[in-house]
């Protein structure tokens, strides 16, 4: 089984959602990607269908947009 991927940009909304995700999902089953620190993953997030962060891409490819911290356009700057 592949991992889910949680994308965020480090804002307070994102960090709070990250903590909640890690309390709900086995941390070994989710990859955390901080797009502010690893900008090379922005294109990967876009291809997966992420429009804003925080967002969880499930292991079967569904994108769950959680709250609203920032659009990917804002993250790209």
Jmol script that loads the backbone (N, CA, C; Angstrom):
load data "model"
ATOM      1  N   UNK A   1       0.843  -1.183   0.000  1.00  0.00           N
ATOM      2  CA  UNK A   1       0.000   0.000   0.000  1.00  0.00           C
ATOM      3  C   UNK A   1       0.884   1.241   0.000  1.00  0.00           C
ATOM      4  N   UNK A   2       0.574   2.191  -0.850  1.00  0.00           N
ATOM      5  CA  UNK A   2       1.346   3.426  -0.882  1.00  0.00           C
ATOM      6  C   UNK A   2       0.875   4.365   0.223  1.00  0.00           C
ATOM      7  N   UNK A   3       1.722   5.322   0.521  1.00  0.00           N
ATOM      8  CA  UNK A   3       1.415   6.286   1.577  1.00  0.00           C
ATOM      9  C   UNK A   3       0.504   7.389   1.067  1.00  0.00           C
ATOM     10  N   UNK A   4      -0.256   7.965   1.974  1.00  0.00           N
ATOM     11  CA  UNK A   4      -0.947   9.217   1.709  1.00  0.00           C
ATOM     12  C   UNK A   4       0.099  10.322   1.824  1.00  0.00           C
ATOM     13  N   UNK A   5      -0.157  11.460   1.187  1.00  0.00           N
ATOM     14  CA  UNK A   5       0.783  12.585   1.257  1.00  0.00           C
ATOM     15  C   UNK A   5       0.033  13.805   1.762  1.00  0.00           C
ATOM     16  N   UNK A   6       0.551  14.408   2.818  1.00  0.00           N
ATOM     17  CA  UNK A   6      -0.025  15.615   3.377  1.00  0.00           C
ATOM     18  C   UNK A   6       0.855  16.782   2.971  1.00  0.00           C
ATOM     19  N   UNK A   7       0.275  17.694   2.177  1.00  0.00           N
ATOM     20  CA  UNK A   7       0.995  18.877   1.712  1.00  0.00           C
ATOM     21  C   UNK A   7       0.593  20.079   2.559  1.00  0.00           C
ATOM     22  N   UNK A   8       1.598  20.873   2.941  1.00  0.00           N
ATOM     23  CA  UNK A   8       1.295  22.108   3.648  1.00  0.00           C
ATOM     24  C   UNK A   8       2.385  23.124   3.399  1.00  0.00           C
ATOM     25  N   UNK A   9       2.161  24.350   3.866  1.00  0.00           N
ATOM     26  CA  UNK A   9       3.108  25.437   3.630  1.00  0.00           C
ATOM     27  C   UNK A   9       3.665  26.034   4.915  1.00  0.00           C
ATOM     28  N   UNK A  10       3.354  25.440   6.046  1.00  0.00           N
ATOM     29  CA  UNK A  10       3.928  25.897   7.306  1.00  0.00           C
ATOM     30  C   UNK A  10       3.154  26.947   8.058  1.00  0.00           C
ATOM     31  N   UNK A  11       2.031  27.407   7.510  1.00  0.00           N
ATOM     32  CA  UNK A  11       1.229  28.411   8.206  1.00  0.00           C
ATOM     33  C   UNK A  11       0.548  27.775   9.427  1.00  0.00           C
ATOM     34  N   UNK A  12       0.028  28.572  10.351  1.00  0.00           N
ATOM     35  CA  UNK A  12      -0.621  28.008  11.538  1.00  0.00           C
ATOM     36  C   UNK A  12      -1.768  27.046  11.219  1.00  0.00           C
ATOM     37  N   UNK A  13      -2.565  27.352  10.194  1.00  0.00           N
ATOM     38  CA  UNK A  13      -3.658  26.447   9.799  1.00  0.00           C
ATOM     39  C   UNK A  13      -3.076  25.109   9.361  1.00  0.00           C
ATOM     40  N   UNK A  14      -2.000  25.158   8.581  1.00  0.00           N
ATOM     41  CA  UNK A  14      -1.371  23.936   8.071  1.00  0.00           C
ATOM     42  C   UNK A  14      -0.755  23.097   9.187  1.00  0.00           C
ATOM     43  N   UNK A  15      -0.059  23.763  10.093  1.00  0.00           N
ATOM     44  CA  UNK A  15       0.602  23.049  11.190  1.00  0.00           C
ATOM     45  C   UNK A  15      -0.434  22.386  12.091  1.00  0.00           C
ATOM     46  N   UNK A  16      -1.525  23.082  12.367  1.00  0.00           N
ATOM     47  CA  UNK A  16      -2.600  22.500  13.169  1.00  0.00           C
ATOM     48  C   UNK A  16      -3.193  21.278  12.478  1.00  0.00           C
ATOM     49  N   UNK A  17      -3.429  21.402  11.172  1.00  0.00           N
ATOM     50  CA  UNK A  17      -3.970  20.264  10.412  1.00  0.00           C
ATOM     51  C   UNK A  17      -2.983  19.109  10.388  1.00  0.00           C
ATOM     52  N   UNK A  18      -1.696  19.398  10.279  1.00  0.00           N
ATOM     53  CA  UNK A  18      -0.681  18.334  10.302  1.00  0.00           C
ATOM     54  C   UNK A  18      -0.766  17.545  11.603  1.00  0.00           C
ATOM     55  N   UNK A  19      -0.856  18.245  12.716  1.00  0.00           N
ATOM     56  CA  UNK A  19      -0.954  17.559  14.013  1.00  0.00           C
ATOM     57  C   UNK A  19      -2.205  16.682  14.070  1.00  0.00           C
ATOM     58  N   UNK A  20      -3.321  17.207  13.574  1.00  0.00           N
ATOM     59  CA  UNK A  20      -4.558  16.423  13.578  1.00  0.00           C
ATOM     60  C   UNK A  20      -4.435  15.190  12.682  1.00  0.00           C
ATOM     61  N   UNK A  21      -3.856  15.362  11.508  1.00  0.00           N
ATOM     62  CA  UNK A  21      -3.682  14.230  10.582  1.00  0.00           C
ATOM     63  C   UNK A  21      -2.834  13.146  11.235  1.00  0.00           C
ATOM     64  N   UNK A  22      -1.742  13.554  11.877  1.00  0.00           N
ATOM     65  CA  UNK A  22      -0.855  12.569  12.492  1.00  0.00           C
ATOM     66  C   UNK A  22      -1.493  11.888  13.701  1.00  0.00           C
ATOM     67  N   UNK A  23      -2.496  12.520  14.298  1.00  0.00           N
ATOM     68  CA  UNK A  23      -3.244  11.868  15.372  1.00  0.00           C
ATOM     69  C   UNK A  23      -4.289  10.903  14.824  1.00  0.00           C
ATOM     70  N   UNK A  24      -4.731  11.133  13.584  1.00  0.00           N
ATOM     71  CA  UNK A  24      -5.775  10.301  12.978  1.00  0.00           C
ATOM     72  C   UNK A  24      -5.223   9.144  12.155  1.00  0.00           C
ATOM     73  N   UNK A  25      -4.080   9.365  11.536  1.00  0.00           N
ATOM     74  CA  UNK A  25      -3.491   8.384  10.627  1.00  0.00           C
ATOM     75  C   UNK A  25      -2.156   7.933  11.199  1.00  0.00           C
ATOM     76  N   UNK A  26      -1.861   6.671  11.064  1.00  0.00           N
ATOM     77  CA  UNK A  26      -0.572   6.141  11.480  1.00  0.00           C
ATOM     78  C   UNK A  26       0.528   6.970  10.799  1.00  0.00           C
ATOM     79  N   UNK A  27       1.417   7.599  11.561  1.00  0.00           N
ATOM     80  CA  UNK A  27       2.468   8.426  10.953  1.00  0.00           C
ATOM     81  C   UNK A  27       3.321   7.688   9.918  1.00  0.00           C
ATOM     82  N   UNK A  28       3.411   6.366  10.021  1.00  0.00           N
ATOM     83  CA  UNK A  28       4.160   5.589   9.034  1.00  0.00           C
ATOM     84  C   UNK A  28       3.420   5.480   7.706  1.00  0.00           C
ATOM     85  N   UNK A  29       2.125   5.835   7.696  1.00  0.00           N
ATOM     86  CA  UNK A  29       1.305   5.701   6.491  1.00  0.00           C
ATOM     87  C   UNK A  29       1.113   7.024   5.759  1.00  0.00           C
ATOM     88  N   UNK A  30       1.754   8.092   6.261  1.00  0.00           N
ATOM     89  CA  UNK A  30       1.581   9.401   5.630  1.00  0.00           C
ATOM     90  C   UNK A  30       2.940  10.100   5.502  1.00  0.00           C
ATOM     91  N   UNK A  31       3.176  10.653   4.324  1.00  0.00           N
ATOM     92  CA  UNK A  31       4.376  11.456   4.082  1.00  0.00           C
ATOM     93  C   UNK A  31       3.980  12.917   4.262  1.00  0.00           C
ATOM     94  N   UNK A  32       4.756  13.657   5.026  1.00  0.00           N
ATOM     95  CA  UNK A  32       4.500  15.079   5.238  1.00  0.00           C
ATOM     96  C   UNK A  32       5.412  15.869   4.303  1.00  0.00           C
ATOM     97  N   UNK A  33       4.811  16.751   3.503  1.00  0.00           N
ATOM     98  CA  UNK A  33       5.588  17.578   2.574  1.00  0.00           C
ATOM     99  C   UNK A  33       5.311  19.047   2.879  1.00  0.00           C
ATOM    100  N   UNK A  34       6.323  19.742   3.324  1.00  0.00           N
ATOM    101  CA  UNK A  34       6.252  21.182   3.605  1.00  0.00           C
ATOM    102  C   UNK A  34       6.710  21.885   2.334  1.00  0.00           C
ATOM    103  N   UNK A  35       5.759  22.430   1.579  1.00  0.00           N
ATOM    104  CA  UNK A  35       6.068  23.032   0.286  1.00  0.00           C
ATOM    105  C   UNK A  35       6.897  24.300   0.399  1.00  0.00           C
ATOM    106  N   UNK A  36       6.867  24.948   1.536  1.00  0.00           N
ATOM    107  CA  UNK A  36       7.714  26.114   1.739  1.00  0.00           C
ATOM    108  C   UNK A  36       9.178  25.740   1.866  1.00  0.00           C
ATOM    109  N   UNK A  37       9.430  24.547   2.380  1.00  0.00           N
ATOM    110  CA  UNK A  37      10.805  24.071   2.544  1.00  0.00           C
ATOM    111  C   UNK A  37      11.266  23.226   1.371  1.00  0.00           C
ATOM    112  N   UNK A  38      10.349  22.584   0.667  1.00  0.00           N
ATOM    113  CA  UNK A  38      10.693  21.728  -0.469  1.00  0.00           C
ATOM    114  C   UNK A  38       9.855  22.132  -1.675  1.00  0.00           C
ATOM    115  N   UNK A  39      10.235  23.257  -2.267  1.00  0.00           N
ATOM    116  CA  UNK A  39       9.472  23.824  -3.385  1.00  0.00           C
ATOM    117  C   UNK A  39       9.482  22.914  -4.609  1.00  0.00           C
ATOM    118  N   UNK A  40      10.415  21.976  -4.675  1.00  0.00           N
ATOM    119  CA  UNK A  40      10.473  21.056  -5.816  1.00  0.00           C
ATOM    120  C   UNK A  40       9.252  20.143  -5.864  1.00  0.00           C
ATOM    121  N   UNK A  41       8.509  20.053  -4.782  1.00  0.00           N
ATOM    122  CA  UNK A  41       7.331  19.174  -4.722  1.00  0.00           C
ATOM    123  C   UNK A  41       6.037  19.875  -5.124  1.00  0.00           C
ATOM    124  N   UNK A  42       6.102  21.182  -5.425  1.00  0.00           N
ATOM    125  CA  UNK A  42       4.887  21.917  -5.799  1.00  0.00           C
ATOM    126  C   UNK A  42       4.272  21.331  -7.068  1.00  0.00           C
ATOM    127  N   UNK A  43       5.098  21.046  -8.065  1.00  0.00           N
ATOM    128  CA  UNK A  43       4.583  20.483  -9.317  1.00  0.00           C
ATOM    129  C   UNK A  43       3.937  19.113  -9.082  1.00  0.00           C
ATOM    130  N   UNK A  44       4.538  18.308  -8.227  1.00  0.00           N
ATOM    131  CA  UNK A  44       3.966  17.004  -7.868  1.00  0.00           C
ATOM    132  C   UNK A  44       2.589  17.186  -7.231  1.00  0.00           C
ATOM    133  N   UNK A  45       2.471  18.163  -6.345  1.00  0.00           N
ATOM    134  CA  UNK A  45       1.195  18.435  -5.691  1.00  0.00           C
ATOM    135  C   UNK A  45       0.151  18.863  -6.718  1.00  0.00           C
ATOM    136  N   UNK A  46       0.540  19.732  -7.644  1.00  0.00           N
ATOM    137  CA  UNK A  46      -0.384  20.177  -8.689  1.00  0.00           C
ATOM    138  C   UNK A  46      -0.858  19.010  -9.548  1.00  0.00           C
ATOM    139  N   UNK A  47       0.060  18.138  -9.945  1.00  0.00           N
ATOM    140  CA  UNK A  47      -0.312  16.967 -10.757  1.00  0.00           C
ATOM    141  C   UNK A  47      -1.290  16.057 -10.009  1.00  0.00           C
ATOM    142  N   UNK A  48      -1.166  16.016  -8.686  1.00  0.00           N
ATOM    143  CA  UNK A  48      -2.061  15.179  -7.882  1.00  0.00           C
ATOM    144  C   UNK A  48      -3.440  15.809  -7.724  1.00  0.00           C
ATOM    145  N   UNK A  49      -3.565  17.103  -8.074  1.00  0.00           N
ATOM    146  CA  UNK A  49      -4.859  17.773  -7.972  1.00  0.00           C
ATOM    147  C   UNK A  49      -4.990  18.724  -6.808  1.00  0.00           C
ATOM    148  N   UNK A  50      -3.903  18.985  -6.101  1.00  0.00           N
ATOM    149  CA  UNK A  50      -3.939  19.904  -4.968  1.00  0.00           C
ATOM    150  C   UNK A  50      -4.101  21.330  -5.494  1.00  0.00           C
ATOM    151  N   UNK A  51      -5.094  22.039  -4.961  1.00  0.00           N
ATOM    152  CA  UNK A  51      -5.366  23.429  -5.347  1.00  0.00           C
ATOM    153  C   UNK A  51      -4.981  24.409  -4.241  1.00  0.00           C
ATOM    154  N   UNK A  52      -5.015  23.922  -2.994  1.00  0.00           N
ATOM    155  CA  UNK A  52      -4.671  24.756  -1.848  1.00  0.00           C
ATOM    156  C   UNK A  52      -4.128  23.854  -0.751  1.00  0.00           C
ATOM    157  N   UNK A  53      -3.447  24.479   0.188  1.00  0.00           N
ATOM    158  CA  UNK A  53      -2.922  23.729   1.327  1.00  0.00           C
ATOM    159  C   UNK A  53      -3.539  24.283   2.603  1.00  0.00           C
ATOM    160  N   UNK A  54      -3.716  23.447   3.587  1.00  0.00           N
ATOM    161  CA  UNK A  54      -3.293  22.060   3.685  1.00  0.00           C
ATOM    162  C   UNK A  54      -4.197  21.129   2.885  1.00  0.00           C
ATOM    163  N   UNK A  55      -3.597  20.050   2.393  1.00  0.00           N
ATOM    164  CA  UNK A  55      -4.352  19.056   1.636  1.00  0.00           C
ATOM    165  C   UNK A  55      -3.731  17.681   1.848  1.00  0.00           C
ATOM    166  N   UNK A  56      -4.587  16.691   1.873  1.00  0.00           N
ATOM    167  CA  UNK A  56      -4.151  15.309   1.996  1.00  0.00           C
ATOM    168  C   UNK A  56      -4.501  14.585   0.712  1.00  0.00           C
ATOM    169  N   UNK A  57      -3.497  13.996   0.074  1.00  0.00           N
ATOM    170  CA  UNK A  57      -3.731  13.137  -1.083  1.00  0.00           C
ATOM    171  C   UNK A  57      -3.697  11.712  -0.539  1.00  0.00           C
ATOM    172  N   UNK A  58      -4.845  11.035  -0.608  1.00  0.00           N
ATOM    173  CA  UNK A  58      -4.941   9.699  -0.036  1.00  0.00           C
ATOM    174  C   UNK A  58      -4.188   8.691  -0.894  1.00  0.00           C
ATOM    175  N   UNK A  59      -3.957   7.533  -0.328  1.00  0.00           N
ATOM    176  CA  UNK A  59      -3.189   6.505  -1.028  1.00  0.00           C
ATOM    177  C   UNK A  59      -3.846   6.055  -2.332  1.00  0.00           C
ATOM    178  N   UNK A  60      -5.161   6.289  -2.464  1.00  0.00           N
ATOM    179  CA  UNK A  60      -5.828   5.914  -3.725  1.00  0.00           C
ATOM    180  C   UNK A  60      -6.011   7.120  -4.645  1.00  0.00           C
ATOM    181  N   UNK A  61      -5.397   8.263  -4.305  1.00  0.00           N
ATOM    182  CA  UNK A  61      -5.370   9.409  -5.202  1.00  0.00           C
ATOM    183  C   UNK A  61      -6.423  10.475  -4.985  1.00  0.00           C
ATOM    184  N   UNK A  62      -7.296  10.304  -4.006  1.00  0.00           N
ATOM    185  CA  UNK A  62      -8.278  11.358  -3.713  1.00  0.00           C
ATOM    186  C   UNK A  62      -7.590  12.526  -3.019  1.00  0.00           C
ATOM    187  N   UNK A  63      -8.002  13.742  -3.373  1.00  0.00           N
ATOM    188  CA  UNK A  63      -7.441  14.937  -2.745  1.00  0.00           C
ATOM    189  C   UNK A  63      -8.464  15.491  -1.767  1.00  0.00           C
ATOM    190  N   UNK A  64      -8.056  15.605  -0.507  1.00  0.00           N
ATOM    191  CA  UNK A  64      -8.910  16.158   0.535  1.00  0.00           C
ATOM    192  C   UNK A  64      -8.332  17.503   0.939  1.00  0.00           C
ATOM    193  N   UNK A  65      -8.989  18.573   0.514  1.00  0.00           N
ATOM    194  CA  UNK A  65      -8.556  19.917   0.890  1.00  0.00           C
ATOM    195  C   UNK A  65      -9.100  20.203   2.290  1.00  0.00           C
ATOM    196  N   UNK A  66      -8.207  20.561   3.190  1.00  0.00           N
ATOM    197  CA  UNK A  66      -8.541  20.736   4.598  1.00  0.00           C
ATOM    198  C   UNK A  66      -8.464  22.219   4.929  1.00  0.00           C
ATOM    199  N   UNK A  67      -9.595  22.785   5.382  1.00  0.00           N
ATOM    200  CA  UNK A  67      -9.595  24.208   5.720  1.00  0.00           C
ATOM    201  C   UNK A  67      -9.081  25.002   4.536  1.00  0.00           C
ATOM    202  N   UNK A  68      -8.481  26.116   4.767  1.00  0.00           N
ATOM    203  CA  UNK A  68      -7.827  26.873   3.700  1.00  0.00           C
ATOM    204  C   UNK A  68      -6.720  27.692   4.315  1.00  0.00           C
ATOM    205  N   UNK A  69      -5.496  27.339   3.969  1.00  0.00           N
ATOM    206  CA  UNK A  69      -4.345  28.084   4.441  1.00  0.00           C
ATOM    207  C   UNK A  69      -3.820  29.002   3.348  1.00  0.00           C
ATOM    208  N   UNK A  70      -3.617  28.432   2.150  1.00  0.00           N
ATOM    209  CA  UNK A  70      -3.104  29.210   1.024  1.00  0.00           C
ATOM    210  C   UNK A  70      -3.342  28.441  -0.263  1.00  0.00           C
ATOM    211  N   UNK A  71      -3.567  29.179  -1.352  1.00  0.00           N
ATOM    212  CA  UNK A  71      -3.657  28.528  -2.659  1.00  0.00           C
ATOM    213  C   UNK A  71      -2.254  28.132  -3.096  1.00  0.00           C
ATOM    214  N   UNK A  72      -2.154  27.179  -4.000  1.00  0.00           N
ATOM    215  CA  UNK A  72      -0.824  26.819  -4.515  1.00  0.00           C
ATOM    216  C   UNK A  72      -0.207  27.991  -5.266  1.00  0.00           C
ATOM    217  N   UNK A  73      -1.029  28.827  -5.863  1.00  0.00           N
ATOM    218  CA  UNK A  73      -0.497  30.008  -6.539  1.00  0.00           C
ATOM    219  C   UNK A  73       0.203  30.927  -5.532  1.00  0.00           C
ATOM    220  N   UNK A  74      -0.372  31.061  -4.339  1.00  0.00           N
ATOM    221  CA  UNK A  74       0.269  31.859  -3.288  1.00  0.00           C
ATOM    222  C   UNK A  74       1.573  31.207  -2.826  1.00  0.00           C
ATOM    223  N   UNK A  75       1.564  29.900  -2.724  1.00  0.00           N
ATOM    224  CA  UNK A  75       2.760  29.175  -2.282  1.00  0.00           C
ATOM    225  C   UNK A  75       3.886  29.337  -3.300  1.00  0.00           C
ATOM    226  N   UNK A  76       3.508  29.308  -4.586  1.00  0.00           N
ATOM    227  CA  UNK A  76       4.520  29.470  -5.637  1.00  0.00           C
ATOM    228  C   UNK A  76       5.129  30.862  -5.612  1.00  0.00           C
ATOM    229  N   UNK A  77       4.333  31.833  -5.110  1.00  0.00           N
ATOM    230  CA  UNK A  77       4.820  33.202  -4.956  1.00  0.00           C
ATOM    231  C   UNK A  77       4.981  33.881  -6.236  1.00  0.00           C
TER     232      UNK A  77
END
end "model"
wireframe off; spacefill off
backbone 0.3
color backbone group
